[in-house]
Amino acid sequence: MQQRLHYDPIERQREKQCAREQDERDLRAGVVSVGELNERNGFFSGIDFSHASIRRRRRIAA
């Protein structure tokens, strides 16, 4: 695998377009459903929240 030394926005645009085209082919072929595709491509899809917790900070009295 070739290591990239810098970010190329044009190449990234090409990669994203290829991914969109593959998603479209997968949808048409019935490989994935719209829901599965939305889940896979969602903003937080790469984050594992299974061990996350929400906590409230205690305010320190002044």
FENSUL-V577680 format. One line per field, one symbol per residue. ss: DSSP state (@ for helix, = for strand, . for the rest). psi: psi as a letter, one per 20 degrees, with the letter a starting at -180 (. if undefined). burial: I if it has 9 or more other C-alpha atoms within 8 Angstrom, else O. A space follows every 10 residues. Layout:
ss = ???
psi = ???
burial = ???
//
This chain:
ss = ........@@ @@@@@@@@@@ @@@@@@@@@. ...@@@@@@@ @......... .......... ..
psi = ppppirpohg hhggghgggg hgggghghij hqrgggghgh jqgjhjpojh jqqpqpqppp p.
burial = OOOOOOOOOO OIOOOOOOOO OOIOOIIOOO OIOOOOIOOO OOOOIOOOOO OOOOOOOOOO OO
//
